[in-house]
């Protein structure tokens, strides 16, 4: 059995701006500070919006990649 590389996940596939970031804003509050949230989205605007969200609210964007038309983000929740 492998240990997951994240603590929680948000599936925002099929949603368009501003829904993925609105959902992220709510979901990140369910994650303990320092823990990791994995976000999967299909809207290309998330590649702009999610990094800005993290920068503005003090979360760390640990990883960002595209996998077969899906955008995958790994976010470490900040202390605030």
N, C-alpha and C positions, 0 to 999 in steps of 0.2 A: 504494500500500500504506500503510495507516494503522498507527500505533504503538499497541499496546494500552495502556489506562490502568491495567493491573495486571500484576504479574510472575508470579503463580500463581493458581490457582483451586481452590476446594473446592466440589463439588456435593453438597449434603446434602438434596436434594429427596427427599421421601417418607420421611424419617427423623424420628423423634419423640424428644423429650427423654428421656434426656440425650445421645443419640447425636450430634447435630450439634456440640455443644460438645466432646464427647470427641474427635471427629474433628478439630475445629479445634485443639484442644490439641496433637495430633500433627502436623498439617499446618503450623502456624505455625513449627515448628522447622525445616522445610525451606526457609523463606524467609529470605533475608539480612536483617539488621537494616536498617531504613529502607526496605525494599521493600514493595510492596503485594500483599495477598492479597484476592481477591474470593471471597466466600462467597455461595452461592445456596441458600436453604432454603424449605421450605413450612410448617414448623411455626411457628405464631404465637408460641410461647414463646421463640423465638430473638430476638424483638424486646426481650425482657427479659434473656435469658441472655447474649447476645453482647456487648452494651454492658457488662455487669457483668464478664464475662471480660476484656475489654480494660482496664477500669479497674483491676481487681485485679492483672493481670499486667503492666501498664505498656505496653500497646499503644495506638495511636491509632485510634479509630473515625473514619475520614475521611468516610465517607458511609453513610447508611442510607436505603433506600427500598423501597417496595412496587411491584412491577411485575406486574400481572395475577395476583395471588394468590401470587406468589413474593416472598420477602424477600431483598433484595440488600444486602450489607454490603461495604464497602471498608475494609480494616484495614492500617495501616502497622505493621509489626513494630517493637517497641521494642528497646532495646539489650540487655536482660537475656535 
